[in-house]
Amino acid sequence: MLVKIYGSAVNGIGATSITIEVNISRGAKFILVGLPDNAVKESKERIHVALYNQGFRWPGYKVVVNMSPADIRKEGSAYDLPIAMGVLVGSKQLIAEDISSYVIMGELSLDGTILPIKGALPIAIQARKDGFKGLLVPAENAKEAAIVDGLKVYGMSTIEEVCDFFKDPESVTPEFVDTRAIFKQEQSTNSNDFSDVKGQQNIKRALEIAAAGGHNVILIGPPGAGKTMLAKRFSGILPPLTLGEALETTKIHSVAGKLKGHSSLVAHRPFRSPHHTISDVALVGGGSVPQPGEISLAHNGVLFLDELPEFKRTVLEVMRQPLEDRVVTISRSRFSVEFPASFTLVASMNPCPCGYYNHPEKQCVCAPGLVQKYLNRVSGPLLDRIDLHVEVTPVSFDELTEEFESESSKDIRERVIKARKQQENRFDLQKIHCNAQMNTSTLKKHCSIDDEAMSILKLAMEKLDLSARAYDRILKVSRTIADLESSESILTIHVAEAIQYRSLDRETWAG
């Protein structure tokens, strides 16, 4: 008897519907074809024992399973459940005439329980697109998949529950998630606030500019100056995620298996802070089965690299292209996948190995030339992609003990949102969402400056030994500063402030 069951194969952050044909005929073999990987090939033993422990039997006949399209590689153990259901229907242990109207995915435990899978959200989106009546997934993935409107999602815990569902589909209530209510509720919480930071007004101003224009920023200062504390609060002043951005971010975390417990939606901008021992594959993504890396998990959010010079040079260099293109392409001999990687980079570093170069009170003990050598661990092309270079100085005792309450993240965020709305209107119908993403032609159109501002910029580049690559960055930052002040034109004062944020472009910075 031939039975057709439908599953799904995750590719990048999308999915493709898969037809699983199970044919039971005379013989005694189990044959699995359709480009399965080792995890899929091992499914027979799991399915055999799981069916036995749920009170079913393995048919004493030849079982042939074909997974099509055959040119798409089938990976992982999530095909256990659809194959098992095909065997039950094919051997007439279960009557399920409507089974082809559903997509079924799940990994089986030996006792017949259904274990969670990765990529439930893109699978649900594709199932709705292909017109399926419903989706059966493990109970732990039900809320995640149920945020897709127009598709009935059923969470299942055991094989027996799946069989009972097909005997009487109306007896099972589909999972319901009020996506907008959850989105609104989750966005209202924020644990880290800028009001906790004493002093550092100039650093807060720089981070506000970075958030308003989507600019990458690097903080340079001695140990204990507050670089990490400031960086961890940066995502709290970014504009809140839109529902579309939240769904896109959730898809990435779903594919990576990073959604926590029964959570259904990533409502906050991600904040990823990998350790400096990370590999290049873990950072940008890849592997034998391509998975999103840290830069994709930080999509629509913040990637914080603490102690930037301590990262391996090869790891940092692989970020250069994603920082420009905002997407990373993982290529293999038979296929390639794309993962979004539109993030804001926040990096921090000590100015030298001992940490006290340019410290107002402590003496640097590094040998001559060692400061420049330490700085050279971060390549020029990478620094070229960082718009703001901010020097962080230690907070004085008086600032630490003052009773005056600092400005909250909420207040700063309101100004950032206002500036972003100006940019949305300016770049309407273009593939540009903030000032940091402007290309050469857009820069020329929207960042014109008067003769006085141009003369200051020229003087700065000559007298301060600023590199030529700083020119575009200064104009972009100037445009953002003007937006924060609701100014249509870039004024001289805006350019002057932007020039301050190019410390590492000065040839004399490291002595």
Wavefront OBJ file of the C-alpha trace (Angstrom):
o trace
v 0.000 0.000 0.000
v 1.314 3.460 -0.932
v 0.821 6.414 1.453
v 1.877 10.042 1.034
v 2.795 12.093 4.090
v 4.019 15.683 3.999
v 6.912 17.173 5.933
v 9.263 20.106 5.444
v 12.975 20.728 4.937
v 14.540 23.872 6.427
v 16.934 25.707 4.119
v 18.556 28.823 5.557
v 15.682 30.623 7.279
v 13.113 29.298 4.817
v 11.550 25.877 4.289
v 10.498 23.589 1.433
v 7.607 21.144 1.586
v 8.701 17.521 1.339
v 6.613 14.568 0.152
v 7.311 11.377 2.087
v 6.063 8.332 0.188
v 5.811 5.099 2.163
v 5.158 1.899 0.241
v 4.633 -1.447 1.974
v 4.824 -4.560 -0.185
v 6.003 -8.173 -0.088
v 9.549 -8.594 1.176
v 11.520 -7.944 4.336
v 13.722 -4.901 3.802
v 13.669 -1.254 4.864
v 14.837 1.085 2.112
v 15.122 4.846 2.571
v 15.900 7.032 -0.465
v 15.713 10.736 -1.358
v 19.113 12.133 -0.257
v 18.777 11.559 3.509
v 21.677 12.302 5.873
v 22.877 9.914 8.594
v 20.361 11.167 11.173
v 17.496 10.359 8.804
v 18.990 6.977 7.868
v 19.084 6.011 11.547
v 15.369 6.707 11.909
v 14.298 3.079 11.333
v 15.592 1.870 14.702
v 14.047 4.798 16.599
v 10.708 4.389 14.818
v 10.707 0.597 15.279
v 11.204 0.771 19.049
v 8.941 3.828 19.497
v 6.031 2.100 17.733
v 6.537 -1.052 19.801
v 6.536 0.905 23.072
v 3.317 2.695 22.032
v 1.521 -0.599 21.399
v 2.001 -0.783 17.620
v 3.997 -3.232 15.520
v 6.546 -2.916 12.761
v 5.129 -4.476 9.567
v 6.787 -7.735 8.545
v 7.016 -6.593 4.932
v 9.265 -4.579 2.646
v 9.066 -0.879 3.548
v 10.309 1.653 0.993
v 10.405 5.329 1.969
v 11.023 7.943 -0.713
v 11.561 11.593 0.235
v 11.057 14.005 -2.629
v 12.269 16.256 -4.152
v 15.249 13.944 -4.205
v 17.736 16.720 -5.002
v 17.161 18.471 -1.638
v 19.204 17.023 1.199
v 17.068 15.877 4.143
v 18.817 16.552 7.441
v 18.063 15.874 11.078
v 15.766 13.620 13.038
v 12.563 15.649 12.551
v 11.341 13.182 9.898
v 10.858 10.382 12.453
v 7.201 11.188 13.088
v 6.004 11.527 9.462
v 7.769 8.277 8.493
v 6.241 6.525 11.505
v 2.756 7.769 10.554
v 3.320 6.592 6.994
v 4.217 3.122 8.272
v 1.107 2.986 10.494
v -1.243 4.074 7.709
v 0.506 1.911 5.108
v 0.227 -1.168 7.325
v -3.455 -0.343 8.055
v -2.904 0.022 11.787
v -4.339 3.523 11.441
v -7.090 4.822 9.176
v -6.342 8.460 8.329
v -7.899 9.513 5.042
v -7.150 13.210 5.597
v -3.503 12.792 6.571
v -2.237 14.336 3.316
v -3.857 17.660 4.292
v -1.382 18.156 7.129
v 2.355 18.735 7.493
v 3.795 16.472 10.188
v 7.208 16.945 11.825
v 8.796 15.620 14.997
v 11.645 13.593 16.443
v 10.783 10.374 18.284
v 12.110 9.143 21.568
v 12.310 5.376 22.116
v 9.277 5.488 24.398
v 7.183 7.116 21.668
v 7.216 10.670 22.982
v 7.733 13.445 20.451
v 10.796 15.643 20.967
v 11.149 19.301 19.858
v 12.605 20.273 16.492
v 14.391 23.265 14.985
v 12.786 25.614 12.483
v 9.118 25.194 13.441
v 8.314 28.796 12.468
v 9.613 28.693 8.851
v 7.957 25.268 8.490
v 4.625 26.769 9.565
v 5.018 29.719 7.205
v 5.686 27.376 4.271
v 2.777 25.089 5.233
v 0.390 28.035 5.131
v 1.862 29.197 1.830
v 1.346 25.746 0.283
v -2.275 25.626 1.420
v -2.163 22.827 3.994
v -5.050 22.532 6.430
v -2.848 22.233 9.490
v 0.525 21.458 11.028
v 1.367 18.805 13.611
v 4.518 19.562 15.610
v 5.925 18.640 19.027
v 4.064 20.284 21.907
v 7.127 22.395 22.802
v 7.129 23.954 19.314
v 3.380 24.612 19.135
v 3.411 28.211 20.422
v 6.315 29.058 18.155
v 4.502 27.776 15.058
v 1.103 29.146 16.107
v 2.146 32.774 15.599
v 1.460 32.128 11.888
v -2.103 33.258 11.196
v -4.389 31.218 8.943
v -2.905 27.832 9.831
v -4.146 25.391 12.463
v -1.238 24.215 14.591
v -1.529 21.192 16.875
v 1.017 20.351 19.553
v 1.533 16.616 20.015
v 3.340 14.789 22.821
v 3.187 11.103 21.766
v 2.494 8.920 18.725
v -0.740 7.829 20.396
v -1.943 11.452 20.519
v -1.267 11.827 16.788
v -3.271 8.673 16.066
v -6.164 9.891 18.227
v -6.106 13.190 16.348
v -6.605 11.523 12.962
v -9.379 9.357 14.376
v -11.261 12.500 15.450
v -9.606 15.803 14.422
v -12.388 17.900 15.968
v -11.578 16.574 19.438
v -8.251 18.424 19.528
v -8.136 22.198 19.958
v -5.501 23.949 17.842
v -2.904 26.093 19.588
v -3.816 29.775 19.720
v -1.356 32.626 20.180
v -2.328 36.291 20.244
v 0.823 37.488 18.510
v 0.176 41.203 18.900
v -0.684 40.895 22.602
v 2.474 38.890 23.326
v 4.526 41.302 21.238
v 3.199 44.284 23.184
v 3.634 42.586 26.563
v 7.203 41.453 25.916
v 8.295 44.875 24.686
v 7.292 46.559 27.923
v 10.098 44.921 29.936
v 13.662 46.253 30.028
v 16.067 45.321 32.817
v 19.146 47.397 31.854
v 18.697 51.165 31.920
v 21.042 54.092 31.278
v 19.835 55.683 34.513
v 22.088 53.157 36.305
v 25.208 54.703 34.699
v 26.846 57.503 36.637
v 28.563 60.226 34.632
v 29.860 59.397 31.130
v 27.574 61.960 29.497
v 29.752 62.221 26.407
v 29.696 58.436 25.948
v 25.909 58.329 26.313
v 25.695 61.060 23.683
v 27.847 59.009 21.287
v 25.743 55.891 21.840
v 22.579 57.917 21.267
v 23.990 59.040 17.904
v 24.947 55.452 17.064
v 21.434 54.223 17.879
v 19.754 57.035 15.946
v 21.712 56.396 12.757
v 22.403 52.664 13.025
v 26.137 53.363 13.270
v 28.732 50.876 14.458
v 30.711 52.091 17.469
v 33.901 51.163 19.327
v 34.622 52.171 22.926
v 38.292 52.593 23.909
v 39.248 53.040 27.533
v 40.980 51.598 30.603
v 39.633 48.680 32.655
v 36.694 49.569 34.897
v 35.718 52.719 33.002
v 32.246 51.327 32.234
v 32.593 50.184 28.607
v 30.758 46.896 29.095
v 28.085 48.441 31.293
v 27.335 51.073 28.644
v 27.332 48.545 25.805
v 24.848 46.260 27.571
v 22.398 49.133 27.790
v 22.733 50.123 24.143
v 19.964 47.844 22.839
v 17.550 49.524 25.283
v 17.725 52.839 23.417
v 17.248 51.352 19.947
v 13.782 51.750 18.399
v 11.463 48.863 19.337
v 11.159 46.008 16.887
v 8.307 46.164 14.428
v 6.160 43.034 14.212
v 7.730 42.217 10.838
v 11.253 42.525 12.268
v 10.242 40.398 15.260
v 8.969 37.605 12.991
v 12.146 37.694 10.879
v 14.328 37.593 13.988
v 12.257 34.761 15.457
v 12.729 32.712 12.261
v 16.506 32.891 12.664
v 16.378 31.885 16.332
v 13.918 29.110 15.461
v 16.253 27.632 12.835
v 19.148 27.824 15.297
v 17.075 26.202 18.061
v 17.629 29.201 20.345
v 14.024 29.925 21.345
v 13.694 29.394 25.077
v 11.185 26.856 26.350
v 7.662 27.605 25.167
v 8.432 31.151 23.961
v 6.844 32.045 20.654
v 8.249 35.419 19.611
v 11.472 37.398 19.934
v 10.036 40.787 20.902
v 13.245 42.511 22.071
v 16.178 43.461 19.898
v 18.753 40.681 20.301
v 21.951 41.362 22.220
v 24.699 38.844 21.446
v 28.035 38.926 23.247
v 30.295 36.031 22.149
v 33.549 35.302 23.965
v 36.786 36.216 22.205
v 37.685 32.532 21.784
v 34.874 32.109 19.235
v 35.686 30.542 15.854
v 34.985 32.206 12.515
v 32.304 29.592 11.679
v 30.526 30.197 14.991
v 30.577 33.939 14.351
v 29.340 34.125 10.746
v 27.583 30.754 10.505
v 28.234 27.566 8.579
v 29.146 24.008 9.456
v 28.404 20.755 7.636
v 24.720 21.529 8.188
v 24.758 25.346 7.777
v 23.466 27.101 10.860
v 23.209 30.840 11.577
v 26.143 32.306 13.481
v 26.289 35.051 16.088
v 26.046 37.838 13.512
v 22.747 36.396 12.248
v 21.437 35.782 15.765
v 22.137 39.505 16.316
v 20.026 40.420 13.248
v 17.945 43.539 13.963
v 19.864 43.920 17.207
v 23.336 44.360 18.684
v 26.539 42.331 18.389
v 28.868 43.228 21.263
v 32.521 42.227 20.920
v 34.267 42.856 24.228
v 38.077 43.143 24.173
v 38.154 43.379 20.380
v 41.942 42.928 19.893
v 41.787 39.587 21.738
v 39.662 38.043 18.970
v 41.597 36.077 16.384
v 42.425 38.130 13.298
v 40.718 35.614 10.989
v 37.520 35.826 13.040
v 37.345 39.602 12.789
v 38.126 39.686 9.081
v 35.189 37.455 8.134
v 32.856 40.164 9.461
v 33.946 42.734 6.898
v 31.619 41.679 4.091
v 28.516 41.092 6.292
v 28.998 44.541 7.828
v 28.624 46.052 4.350
v 26.123 43.677 2.716
v 24.047 42.925 5.866
v 23.701 39.333 4.732
v 26.024 36.329 4.890
v 26.061 33.642 2.220
v 27.213 30.135 3.185
v 28.217 28.197 0.068
v 28.700 24.463 -0.294
v 29.405 22.323 -3.347
v 25.723 21.466 -3.927
v 23.902 24.424 -2.451
v 24.183 27.801 -0.764
v 22.083 29.458 1.930
v 21.693 33.064 2.980
v 21.286 34.290 6.547
v 20.338 37.920 7.283
v 22.955 39.824 9.275
v 21.780 43.414 9.688
v 23.148 44.272 13.107
v 24.786 47.152 14.923
v 28.335 46.369 15.999
v 29.385 47.636 19.415
v 32.998 46.837 20.266
v 35.198 47.694 23.219
v 38.927 47.533 23.819
v 41.676 48.661 26.140
v 44.014 51.227 24.580
v 47.072 49.054 25.205
v 48.070 45.700 26.797
v 48.364 47.181 30.298
v 45.174 49.164 29.751
v 46.341 52.589 30.954
v 47.551 54.451 27.869
v 46.133 58.016 27.945
v 44.833 57.414 31.495
v 44.485 60.739 33.378
v 46.048 59.368 36.580
v 47.779 55.990 36.068
v 50.993 55.533 34.126
v 51.155 53.246 31.085
v 53.972 50.680 31.462
v 53.925 49.358 27.892
v 57.175 49.390 25.932
v 57.603 51.896 23.069
v 55.698 50.814 19.971
v 53.609 48.290 21.890
v 50.523 50.529 21.918
v 50.505 50.788 18.121
v 51.188 47.057 17.815
v 48.210 46.315 20.072
v 45.975 48.617 18.036
v 47.145 46.971 14.808
v 45.500 43.711 15.913
v 42.329 45.301 14.560
v 42.741 45.840 10.827
v 42.202 49.152 9.062
v 39.442 47.769 6.798
v 37.464 46.674 9.869
v 37.926 50.015 11.623
v 36.805 51.621 8.359
v 33.387 50.047 8.911
v 33.080 51.448 12.442
v 31.624 54.964 12.319
v 32.235 56.187 15.868
v 35.461 55.792 17.843
v 34.790 56.893 21.421
v 37.377 57.321 24.166
v 36.011 56.312 27.574
v 37.631 57.879 30.642
v 37.203 56.690 34.257
v 34.361 58.138 36.323
v 35.443 60.375 39.186
v 34.494 59.695 42.805
v 32.226 62.753 42.892
v 30.279 61.504 39.859
v 29.930 58.020 41.366
v 28.507 59.325 44.632
v 26.257 62.104 43.325
v 22.557 61.781 44.116
v 21.440 63.241 40.797
v 19.537 60.632 38.764
v 20.843 60.065 35.242
v 18.648 60.231 32.155
v 16.701 57.015 31.560
v 16.873 54.815 28.478
v 13.212 55.623 27.803
v 13.946 59.322 27.369
v 16.913 58.673 25.102
v 14.930 56.158 23.062
v 12.199 58.710 22.351
v 14.747 60.999 20.698
v 16.205 58.047 18.759
v 12.764 57.033 17.479
v 12.064 60.603 16.367
v 15.346 60.708 14.425
v 14.676 57.306 12.835
v 11.250 58.475 11.615
v 12.931 61.353 9.806
v 15.231 58.848 8.112
v 12.309 56.612 7.138
v 10.661 59.553 5.393
v 13.909 60.524 3.703
v 14.691 57.053 2.354
v 11.111 56.127 1.431
v 10.826 53.209 -1.034
v 14.590 52.606 -0.910
v 16.500 49.676 0.554
v 17.937 52.000 3.180
v 16.521 52.192 6.684
v 19.016 54.416 8.477
v 21.874 56.823 7.782
v 24.587 54.212 8.295
v 23.307 52.286 5.260
v 23.652 55.182 2.803
v 25.657 54.472 -0.348
v 27.760 56.961 -2.293
v 24.934 58.364 -4.414
v 22.559 58.706 -1.456
v 25.314 60.299 0.602
v 25.894 62.915 -2.074
v 22.179 63.685 -2.248
v 21.372 63.937 1.459
v 24.660 64.985 3.075
v 25.643 68.176 1.330
v 27.371 70.725 3.567
v 28.118 74.445 3.193
v 31.524 75.993 2.564
v 32.186 76.724 6.232
v 31.538 73.111 7.283
v 33.601 71.862 4.349
v 36.543 74.032 5.334
v 36.416 72.678 8.913
v 36.296 69.113 7.596
v 39.227 69.804 5.283
v 41.205 71.403 8.105
v 40.485 68.465 10.408
v 41.659 65.916 7.878
v 44.890 67.832 7.287
v 45.756 68.911 10.838
v 44.602 65.803 12.718
v 46.004 63.368 10.134
v 42.584 61.801 9.571
v 42.582 59.143 6.899
v 40.653 59.537 3.663
v 38.300 56.730 4.631
v 36.942 58.888 7.460
v 35.323 61.369 5.061
v 32.124 59.417 4.298
v 31.765 58.277 7.893
v 31.937 61.822 9.206
v 29.243 62.949 6.797
v 26.934 60.075 7.795
v 27.379 60.776 11.489
v 26.857 64.504 10.844
v 23.562 63.683 9.132
v 22.449 61.701 12.180
v 23.406 64.494 14.592
v 21.357 66.885 12.469
v 18.402 64.465 12.577
v 18.561 64.330 16.379
v 18.188 68.114 16.374
v 15.446 67.972 13.703
v 17.612 70.015 11.351
v 17.007 69.685 7.614
v 20.544 70.765 6.757
v 23.887 69.698 8.186
v 25.412 72.596 10.091
v 29.032 73.336 10.932
v 28.490 72.330 14.564
v 27.228 68.906 13.455
v 30.328 68.273 11.371
v 32.570 69.462 14.203
v 30.997 67.009 16.634
v 31.232 64.131 14.152
v 34.962 64.782 13.702
v 35.471 64.083 17.412
v 34.343 60.494 16.913
v 37.241 59.421 14.658
v 39.943 58.957 17.300
v 41.538 55.864 15.800
v 41.890 57.498 12.384
v 44.422 59.937 13.812
v 47.902 58.842 12.898
v 49.241 60.296 16.174
v 46.673 58.633 18.453
v 48.962 55.816 19.581
v 52.056 57.975 19.838
l 1 2 3 4 5 6 7 8 9 10 11 12 13 14 15 16 17 18 19 20 21 22 23 24 25 26 27 28 29 30 31 32 33 34 35 36 37 38 39 40 41 42 43 44 45 46 47 48 49 50 51 52 53 54 55 56 57 58 59 60 61 62 63 64 65 66 67 68 69 70 71 72 73 74 75 76 77 78 79 80 81 82 83 84 85 86 87 88 89 90 91 92 93 94 95 96 97 98 99 100 101 102 103 104 105 106 107 108 109 110 111 112 113 114 115 116 117 118 119 120 121 122 123 124 125 126 127 128 129 130 131 132 133 134 135 136 137 138 139 140 141 142 143 144 145 146 147 148 149 150 151 152 153 154 155 156 157 158 159 160 161 162 163 164 165 166 167 168 169 170 171 172 173 174 175 176 177 178 179 180 181 182 183 184 185 186 187 188 189 190 191 192 193 194 195 196 197 198 199 200 201 202 203 204 205 206 207 208 209 210 211 212 213 214 215 216 217 218 219 220 221 222 223 224 225 226 227 228 229 230 231 232 233 234 235 236 237 238 239 240 241 242 243 244 245 246 247 248 249 250 251 252 253 254 255 256 257 258 259 260 261 262 263 264 265 266 267 268 269 270 271 272 273 274 275 276 277 278 279 280 281 282 283 284 285 286 287 288 289 290 291 292 293 294 295 296 297 298 299 300 301 302 303 304 305 306 307 308 309 310 311 312 313 314 315 316 317 318 319 320 321 322 323 324 325 326 327 328 329 330 331 332 333 334 335 336 337 338 339 340 341 342 343 344 345 346 347 348 349 350 351 352 353 354 355 356 357 358 359 360 361 362 363 364 365 366 367 368 369 370 371 372 373 374 375 376 377 378 379 380 381 382 383 384 385 386 387 388 389 390 391 392 393 394 395 396 397 398 399 400 401 402 403 404 405 406 407 408 409 410 411 412 413 414 415 416 417 418 419 420 421 422 423 424 425 426 427 428 429 430 431 432 433 434 435 436 437 438 439 440 441 442 443 444 445 446 447 448 449 450 451 452 453 454 455 456 457 458 459 460 461 462 463 464 465 466 467 468 469 470 471 472 473 474 475 476 477 478 479 480 481 482 483 484 485 486 487 488 489 490 491 492 493 494 495 496 497 498 499 500 501 502 503 504 505 506 507 508 509 510 511
